[in-house]
Every structure is written in C-alpha cells, then in structure tokens.
Amino acid sequence: MLKSLHLNWGQAIVLSYVLFAGFVVTLVYRMSHQRVDLVRAGYYESGIDYQRQVDRIRNAKPFHSINVMNYSPDAQRLTIALPTAVSRGEVLLYRPSDERQDFRVVMPKAANSVVNIPTDHLTAGRWRVEATWFDGNREYFLEEELMIEE
C-alpha cells in the first residue's frame, strides 16, 4: 500500500531546486558532448586577414557574370574554368554540416586554368565551393553553393 507523499513548503522548495540543478547539469553535459561543425577550423583566425579577403573578392567581381564553376550531375564532375592564368591556387569544398568531409584541391600552375573535380564520392546535400588563386599580380576569391542530389 502506497502512502501519499506529504511535503511541507520547505521540503518542496528544496526538492524543486534539486530537480532544477539536475536538469541544468544534464543539459550542460549533453551540450558539451555535441559536435558543432557549423564553422571550419581557423574560421576566427581568418577574420584577422579580413581586408585581404575583401580585396580578393573585389578582384574577382568582373568574373561573377561569367559562369566560372559548372556542376554536371550526369558526369559527376565540377569544372572550374578560371579566366586568368594561375600561378598558385586551391579549391576548398566545404561541407557546413560535417567538417570531416571538407577537402582541398590544389590548382596546377597553368595558363589554361581548368580544374575538374570528380563529385561521385561527395555525400548528397549542400556544399560550398571556394576558389582562391593568384595570377602573379593579384589574388582572387570566388565562392558558390553546390547542391549534390542523391
């Protein structure tokens, strides 16, 4: 036979504080063990070099009207055709939801700057493609969003 639980007001206050503290501890524990992949490594450090990035974007502004990045789902390939010669550069494929899938492709030094990146190994979903290159005089930066369908 169960007895009904009778608490006075002091015991009820203590019990409510204990339950609240247990809830907060559980919440903090669960949140501290959750992965956060919405920012990539070095994100905040790259903000220090902000003016250089602004200059790269401004230098690439004339290329926005040209279709520099072309994704072909049938061929499972991303083609990046840069309008200037490349002395050095790289392409970053950045997955906002899972940083473990991010990868870089180094652009070869070439006068005809076309880079083909196979996409058959990419997980379906949203990707950001960031191309940074240097033509000997100026640095450039282009960024586009890519949606890989299943």
Residue, then its C-alpha position, 0 to 999 in steps of 0.5 A: m500500500l502506497k502512502s501519499l507523499h506529504l511535503n511541507w513548503g520547505q521540503a518542496i522548495v528544496l526538492s524543486y531546486v534539486l530537480f532544477a540543478g539536475f536538469v541544468v547539469t544534464l543539459v550542460y553535459r549533453m551540450s558539451h558532448q555535441r559536435v558543432d561543425l557549423v564553422r571550419a577550423g581557423y574560421y576566427e583566425s581568418g577574420i584577422d586577414y579580413q581586408r585581404q579577403v575583401d580585396r580578393i573578392r573585389n578582384a574577382k567581381p568582373f568574373h561573377s557574370i561569367n559562369v566560372m564553376n559548372y556542376s554536371p550531375d550526369a558526369q559527376r564532375l565540377t569544372i572550374a574554368l578560371p579566366t586568368a592564368v594561375s600561378r598558385g591556387e586551391v579549391l576548398l569544398y566545404r561541407p557546413s554540416d560535417e567538417r570531416q568531409d571538407f577537402r582541398v584541391v590544389m590548382p596546377k600552375a597553368a595558363n589554361s586554368v581548368v580544374n575538374i573535380p570528380t563529385d561521385h564520392l561527395t555525400a548528397g546535400r549542400w556544399r560550398v565551393e571556394a576558389t582562391w588563386f593568384d595570377g602573379n599580380r593579384e589574388y582572387f576569391l570566388e565562392e558558390e553553393l553546390m547542391i549534390e542530389e542523391 
